[in-house]
């Protein structure tokens, strides 16, 4: 996962696979970087920080994320290692400000509040953490987790992301969740009492046996108790999960693609009617309550990933680096902790991103937002060539523009309302054009 982007929809997962699977992928960036025209990423003194807590009480039937079910978690050891890795990577990045912090997982609400406080104290010690910086904690809405929400606020959390997933108890059981719909409602009420206007609700659609009409009713009921941010995720079957096995064995039936498409469009309509504006493929807000941290991902800003399996994107200026690196931390918690104790960090994989790799990320991530890619943001990564010059020239892209799925104007490039729902089918055309442009440039130099 791109660090911090947890519980994605099937649509967004498809987008991520396109990014990871394009020609000249991250695995080969070192091979191609020296053959591309040099273009350092824009110097930024800011970054987001993602902190991964890998433990859960149980594994959900649909989940294939980097998480571990353990009866005994050494909370003190995790706290110490998260602090040390945070300090190491902050010094390596040399950023002067952390603009947002996101505690994800796993189930980070299983961490002790003093662990959250300790990480934030480390950030404040090593760099600047503004008093109004967004600090988000993902919360599993069980009574045990909800009872500690006020302690998390005292530790420095000022935004909650609540994994409601469904208001139907039978579906929660099917998904392997360890909370009930009543627990979810209690969690939402308490979170909104503590952080009014800063509570996000996560909900899954496209569940086995789910019908369009029941989904519409469920979403309308959820909006009666929701705060100002809603994230919708289409359920995706992942190999190796319990849910995948049950569907493969015909114990369960998934809704068809047509049905899930209608569910998505119905959700957009219902949320719009309730005053929510869609600002990203899966995210809706009212009263301006956007996720600042996730916007950093979509705008291709720097972010630092801390904890087992976390991902990061930053320039290691403290080691003399001038290009952005894609970094992945060691997955397995015990191994990660040994590496952190020995080296100060558990970075397992570092890949220097070429100019092509950077623009792939700008393109794929930026088009997830309804604002798309403003020209000024594109120019930060491609100062010499415009969006029109790089991706707007081919006949295939012109057809997307003429067909009303894509817009390229004086504001920048973005998907239309209809195009956003088809983003995963639009991206291959744009990425092919991006690669063709770089190939033509390279051929012209020989």
Secondary structure by P-SEA (a helix, b strand, c coil): cccccccccaaaaaaaaaaacccccccccccccccccccccccccbbbbbbbbccccccccccccccccccccaaaaaaaaaaaaaaaaaaaaccccccbbbbbccccccccaaaaaaaaaaaaaacccccccbbbbbbcccaaaaaaaaaaaaacccbbbbccccccaaaaaaacccccaaaaaaaaaaaaaaccccbbbbbbcccccccaaaaaaaaaaaaaccccbbbbbccccccccaaaaaaaacccccccaaaaaaaaaaaaaaaaaacccccccccccccccccaaaaaaaaccbbbbbccbbbbbcccccccccccccccccccaaaaaaaaaaccccccbbbbbcaaaaaaaaaaaaacccccccaaaaaaccccccccccccccaaaaaaaaacccccccccccccaaaaaacccaaaaaaaaaaaaaaaaaaaac
